[in-house]
Each structure stands twice: as C-alpha cells, then as structure tokens.
Amino acid sequence: MAQAWKCSGLRWSADGPVLRWDGGRRSALTWGKRVAFGVVEGGVRTCVGARGHACAARAVVSGRSTGARCEECARLDRSHSVAADTLADDPRPYRVYLAWFGPGMTKVGITTHERGSARLLEQGAVCFSWLGTGPLMAARRTEELLRAALSVPDRVPYGAKRAVRSALPVSAAERAAEIAGLHARAVTLTGWPESLERASYEPVDHVAIFGLVGLPAAVGEVRELVAGGVVGGRLVAAAGPDLHLETEGKGVVVLDTRLMTGWELVPAEGTENTVPTREFKERPGLQDGLF
C-alpha cells in the first residue's frame, strides 16, 4: 500500500500556491500539473487540533467542515485569533485593507504588517489596496468605522467568490474600480484613530498569480471527501484555498483544499472524481508528497 499523507493546508508563496503536509513536506502547484489523490479506504476524518497541539480526543469530524476541528479545538483556536478581539495587547503593527473579489463583493479587513499580502492571497482577493497601518486596536477601530460608513462587510462567502472568477472584468482598472471609489470615500471620513498612518491608493491585482486569465467556468465544487474516494484533475487556476481542476469529461470542478485536512491521503492516477460534488445551477462565467 502506498504511503499515506496528511495535508496541513494550502499556503501561498511569492511563487504561487503550495500544499503543505504533516512533517514539513511541501508540494508546489503549477498550472497544468495533474493533482490526483485518494482517501484511504475505511479511513475517518479526525480533528486537526488547535494552536499547534493535537486534539486530545482525536475526535472524528464532518467531511463537510472546512475547519476540520472538533467543537473544543475550534473554540480554543478562535479564542486566540485576532477576529475574536482577545489579543488587545498584541504589540505588532497591523494593516487595514480593502479587498475586492468580484462585482459588488468588497470587504474591509486587517492583517499583521509582517505577513504582507499573504492574507489577501489566502482569502482569494482578486485585487486590494492598503488603507493604513497602526496598532491593533487602532486598526480594529478603523475597520469598524469603514464597515459602518462605507456599508462594506468584513466577510465575503467563498461560494460567492467562486461563482464569479471566470467572468471578471478584463482590465485591472475595471477590477479595481470599486476599491478605488471606496478608498477615495474612506480618506474623507472623520474619526480615524490618530495612531493609524494612512496609506495612499495603490491597487494590487492577483489575476495573474491566481491563473484567472481565460479561466473556464466551473461546473461544480467538491462537497466533501469520503473514505475510498478519489479526486483528480489538471490544475488550471487557484485562488485562496481553492483549486480549479479540469476533470475527465466533466469540466472544471473546484476543490476547497480545507476539505483535505484531517484525512489520510494516498497518490492516485487519472483526472476523475468519485467524491460527492455539487453542480452549480448556473455557470458563472523519492516521493516527497502526493504530487
């Protein structure tokens, strides 16, 4: 039997997407590469733990969970997140940003300065611009100010992002138009914290790094992995945690790589899928790893 691997998630580097595996191994992903793996027959999906610690209960988790954590580990992980507002004394500088995912889908958010644009790549932001830099609580207050004044959310559902990737405006200027307008409005607002240093409008476009130029419309998405199931396809694009895979005779299917965590996976052949998928109702526009 082939050696089984456990995926620890998709990460973005300056060179593109990289799948990481338990034990520190990595698989760089390039356009046209065949991605194919199977779930160990008879296997179960177990909790991935939290904050670098294994799940004490080795709890079994749902195949449809993108977090792959049991209730207790999910609570522990969230209690140490910036989103939970429990890190008020974090001394690191934070950046506030506007991110655009498609027509009518813009959000405001914050990320640590040291991470650069990694958070935007992980979210699948098609383009973005910084708004300012400052202490955590100043960044958080600015985020809340802009959400209320500009009527933009701090979250955009992944399903909505996936639905428009193949039908985005052709020019970078068109893609950045919404954040350009919001940035211009934002800088005229009163109430910005004095400790936040404002940033000028400088849009960054991710269409090329995501491989979205000429992207075929996806016909569906993987709902979950199952024991004995196989996923296979030719990689045509990637954005955030999603891989767009061209499958055998069935078109492009989107795989959220967060569904891979917690399973034992083995190499597979071909470009077909035998795992549950959901069809889109309308088309929007020396082994060092598994692949």
C-alpha positions as CSV (number, residue, x, y, z in Angstrom):
1,M,0.0,0.0,0.0
2,A,1.2,3.5,-0.9
3,Q,2.4,5.7,2.0
4,A,-0.5,7.8,3.4
5,W,0.0,11.6,3.9
6,K,-2.0,14.2,5.9
7,C,-2.4,17.6,4.4
8,S,-1.9,20.6,6.6
9,G,-3.4,23.1,4.1
10,L,-2.7,25.3,1.1
11,R,-0.3,28.2,1.6
12,W,0.7,31.0,-0.8
13,S,4.3,31.9,-1.5
14,A,5.8,34.5,-3.8
15,D,6.0,31.8,-6.5
16,G,2.4,30.6,-6.1
17,P,0.3,28.0,-4.2
18,V,2.0,25.3,-2.2
19,L,0.3,22.3,-0.5
20,R,1.8,21.5,2.9
21,W,1.9,18.1,4.5
22,D,2.4,16.9,8.1
23,G,6.2,16.5,8.7
24,G,7.1,19.7,6.8
25,R,7.0,18.5,3.2
26,R,5.6,20.7,0.5
27,S,4.2,20.3,-3.0
28,A,4.5,23.3,-5.2
29,L,1.5,23.7,-7.6
30,T,1.9,24.9,-11.1
31,W,-0.7,25.4,-13.9
32,G,-1.2,22.2,-15.9
33,K,0.0,20.0,-13.1
34,R,-2.0,16.8,-12.5
35,V,-3.4,16.8,-9.0
36,A,-4.7,13.3,-8.0
37,F,-5.2,11.7,-4.7
38,G,-7.4,9.1,-2.9
39,V,-8.7,8.9,0.6
40,V,-7.6,5.8,2.5
41,E,-10.3,3.1,2.2
42,G,-12.1,2.7,5.6
43,G,-10.5,5.9,7.0
44,V,-12.1,8.6,9.1
45,R,-11.5,12.3,9.2
46,T,-10.0,13.3,12.6
47,C,-9.7,16.7,14.2
48,V,-6.6,18.6,13.3
49,G,-6.2,20.2,16.8
50,A,-5.5,23.8,17.5
51,R,-2.7,26.2,18.1
52,G,-0.1,23.6,17.1
53,H,-1.4,21.0,19.6
54,A,-3.0,17.7,18.6
55,C,-6.6,17.0,19.5
56,A,-6.6,15.2,22.8
57,A,-9.8,13.3,21.9
58,R,-8.7,12.5,18.3
59,A,-12.4,13.4,17.6
60,V,-14.0,12.4,14.3
61,V,-15.2,15.4,12.4
62,S,-17.6,16.0,9.5
63,G,-16.4,15.6,6.0
64,R,-18.0,18.9,5.0
65,S,-16.3,21.0,7.7
66,T,-13.7,23.4,6.3
67,G,-12.2,23.8,9.7
68,A,-11.7,20.1,10.4
69,R,-11.8,20.8,14.2
70,C,-14.0,19.4,16.9
71,E,-16.0,21.8,19.0
72,E,-13.4,22.1,21.7
73,C,-10.5,22.7,19.4
74,A,-12.5,25.2,17.3
75,R,-13.2,27.1,20.5
76,L,-9.5,27.1,21.5
77,D,-8.4,28.2,18.1
78,R,-10.8,31.1,17.9
79,S,-10.0,32.3,21.4
80,H,-6.5,33.1,20.2
81,S,-7.5,34.8,16.9
82,V,-7.5,38.5,16.1
83,A,-11.1,38.1,14.9
84,A,-12.1,37.2,18.5
85,D,-10.8,40.5,19.9
86,T,-8.8,38.7,22.6
87,L,-5.4,40.0,21.6
88,A,-5.7,43.6,22.6
89,D,-2.2,43.8,23.9
90,D,-0.6,42.5,20.7
91,P,2.4,44.9,20.1
92,R,2.7,44.1,16.4
93,P,1.7,46.7,13.8
94,Y,-1.4,45.9,11.7
95,R,-2.6,46.9,8.3
96,V,-6.2,47.8,7.2
97,Y,-7.1,46.9,3.7
98,L,-9.9,47.0,1.1
99,A,-10.2,43.7,-0.9
100,W,-12.3,43.0,-4.0
101,F,-13.5,39.5,-5.0
102,G,-15.9,40.3,-7.8
103,P,-18.6,42.8,-8.8
104,G,-20.4,44.0,-5.6
105,M,-18.1,42.0,-3.4
106,T,-15.7,44.2,-1.5
107,K,-14.7,43.8,2.2
108,V,-12.6,45.6,4.7
109,G,-10.2,43.7,6.9
110,I,-7.0,43.8,8.9
111,T,-3.8,41.7,8.9
112,T,-0.4,41.9,10.6
113,H,2.1,44.0,8.8
114,E,4.7,41.2,8.9
115,R,2.5,39.0,6.7
116,G,2.4,41.4,3.8
117,S,-0.2,40.4,1.3
118,A,-0.3,36.7,2.3
119,R,-3.7,37.1,4.0
120,L,-5.2,38.6,0.8
121,L,-3.9,35.7,-1.3
122,E,-5.3,33.2,1.3
123,Q,-8.7,34.8,1.0
124,G,-8.7,34.8,-2.8
125,A,-8.8,38.6,-3.1
126,V,-8.7,39.4,-6.8
127,C,-7.4,42.9,-6.1
128,F,-6.8,45.0,-3.0
129,S,-5.3,48.3,-1.6
130,W,-4.0,49.2,1.8
131,L,-5.8,51.8,3.8
132,G,-3.4,52.3,6.7
133,T,-1.0,50.9,9.3
134,G,-1.0,51.2,13.1
135,P,-1.5,49.4,16.5
136,L,-4.0,46.5,16.6
137,M,-6.8,48.4,18.4
138,A,-6.5,51.4,16.1
139,A,-6.7,49.1,13.1
140,R,-9.7,47.4,14.5
141,R,-11.4,50.7,15.2
142,T,-10.7,51.9,11.6
143,E,-12.1,48.6,10.3
144,E,-15.3,49.2,12.2
145,L,-15.5,52.8,11.1
146,L,-15.2,51.9,7.5
147,R,-17.7,49.0,7.7
148,A,-20.3,51.3,9.0
149,A,-19.6,54.4,6.9
150,L,-19.0,52.6,3.6
151,S,-21.5,49.8,4.1
152,V,-19.0,47.1,3.3
153,P,-18.8,43.7,5.2
154,D,-15.7,42.1,6.9
155,R,-16.5,38.7,5.2
156,V,-17.5,37.5,1.7
157,P,-18.7,33.9,1.4
158,Y,-16.4,31.6,-0.5
159,G,-19.3,30.3,-2.6
160,A,-19.9,33.9,-3.9
161,K,-16.2,34.3,-4.7
162,R,-16.1,31.0,-6.7
163,A,-19.2,31.9,-8.7
164,V,-17.6,34.9,-10.5
165,R,-14.0,34.0,-11.1
166,S,-14.4,33.0,-14.7
167,A,-16.4,36.2,-15.6
168,L,-14.3,39.0,-14.1
169,P,-13.7,42.3,-15.9
170,V,-10.8,42.1,-18.4
171,S,-8.8,45.1,-17.3
172,A,-7.1,45.6,-14.0
173,A,-8.5,49.2,-13.8
174,E,-12.1,47.8,-14.1
175,R,-11.4,45.2,-11.4
176,A,-10.0,47.9,-9.1
177,A,-12.8,50.5,-9.8
178,E,-14.9,49.6,-6.7
179,I,-12.0,49.8,-4.2
180,A,-10.8,53.0,-5.9
181,G,-14.1,54.6,-5.2
182,L,-14.3,53.3,-1.6
183,H,-10.7,54.3,-0.9
184,A,-11.5,57.8,-2.1
185,R,-14.5,58.0,0.2
186,A,-12.6,56.5,3.1
187,V,-9.9,59.1,3.3
188,T,-12.6,61.9,3.6
189,L,-14.1,60.4,6.7
190,T,-13.6,61.8,10.1
191,G,-12.9,59.7,13.2
192,W,-9.8,57.8,12.0
193,P,-7.6,57.0,15.0
194,E,-4.6,59.3,15.2
195,S,-2.2,56.4,15.7
196,L,-3.1,54.9,12.3
197,E,-0.9,56.0,9.5
198,R,-3.0,56.3,6.3
199,A,-1.8,54.7,3.0
200,S,-2.2,56.2,-0.4
201,Y,-4.3,54.3,-3.0
202,E,-2.1,51.7,-4.7
203,P,-4.1,48.7,-6.1
204,V,-2.5,45.3,-6.3
205,D,-4.0,42.8,-8.8
206,H,-3.8,39.0,-8.3
207,V,-5.4,37.7,-11.5
208,A,-2.1,36.6,-13.0
209,I,-0.8,34.9,-9.8
210,F,-4.2,33.1,-9.5
211,G,-4.2,32.0,-13.1
212,L,-7.6,33.5,-13.7
213,V,-6.9,34.8,-17.3
214,G,-9.2,32.9,-19.6
215,L,-10.4,30.7,-16.8
216,P,-13.1,28.2,-17.9
217,A,-16.4,28.4,-15.9
218,A,-16.5,25.8,-13.2
219,V,-19.4,23.3,-13.4
220,G,-19.4,22.4,-9.7
221,E,-17.5,22.0,-6.5
222,V,-16.4,19.1,-4.2
223,R,-18.8,18.9,-1.3
224,E,-16.7,16.6,0.9
225,L,-14.2,13.8,0.8
226,V,-15.2,10.3,1.7
227,A,-13.2,7.1,2.6
228,G,-12.2,5.4,-0.6
229,G,-13.0,8.4,-2.8
230,V,-10.7,9.9,-5.4
231,V,-10.1,13.4,-6.6
232,G,-8.2,14.1,-9.8
233,G,-7.7,16.8,-12.4
234,R,-5.4,19.2,-14.2
235,L,-4.8,22.4,-12.3
236,V,-5.9,25.4,-14.3
237,A,-6.2,28.0,-11.5
238,A,-6.0,28.5,-7.8
239,A,-7.3,31.3,-5.5
240,G,-7.5,31.4,-1.8
241,P,-7.9,27.8,-0.6
242,D,-9.5,26.7,-3.9
243,L,-8.0,24.6,-6.7
244,H,-9.8,24.7,-10.1
245,L,-9.3,21.3,-11.6
246,E,-10.1,20.3,-15.2
247,T,-11.6,16.8,-14.8
248,E,-12.1,13.9,-17.3
249,G,-15.1,14.7,-19.4
250,K,-16.9,16.7,-16.7
251,G,-15.4,20.2,-17.0
252,V,-13.7,22.2,-14.2
253,V,-14.5,21.4,-10.6
254,V,-13.4,23.5,-7.6
255,L,-11.7,21.8,-4.7
256,D,-11.6,23.7,-1.4
257,T,-8.3,22.3,0.0
258,R,-9.5,22.9,3.5
259,L,-11.6,19.7,3.0
260,M,-8.4,17.7,2.6
261,T,-7.2,18.3,6.2
262,G,-7.8,15.5,8.7
263,W,-7.9,12.7,6.2
264,E,-5.2,10.1,5.3
265,L,-4.5,10.6,1.6
266,V,-2.6,8.4,-0.9
267,P,-1.5,9.0,-4.5
268,A,-4.0,8.2,-7.3
269,E,-4.0,8.1,-11.1
270,G,-6.2,9.9,-13.7
271,T,-8.2,13.0,-13.7
272,E,-11.6,11.9,-12.5
273,N,-13.6,12.4,-9.3
274,T,-15.5,9.8,-7.3
275,V,-16.3,12.1,-4.3
276,P,-19.6,13.9,-3.7
277,T,-19.8,17.1,-5.8
278,R,-22.4,19.9,-6.1
279,E,-23.2,21.1,-9.5
280,F,-23.6,24.9,-10.0
281,K,-27.1,25.7,-11.0
282,E,-25.8,28.4,-13.4
283,R,-22.4,28.6,-14.8
284,P,-20.8,31.9,-13.9
285,G,-18.7,32.9,-16.3
286,L,11.6,9.7,-3.7
287,Q,8.2,10.7,-3.0
288,D,8.1,14.0,-1.2
289,G,4.4,14.4,-1.2
290,L,1.3,13.2,-3.1
291,F,2.2,15.1,-6.2
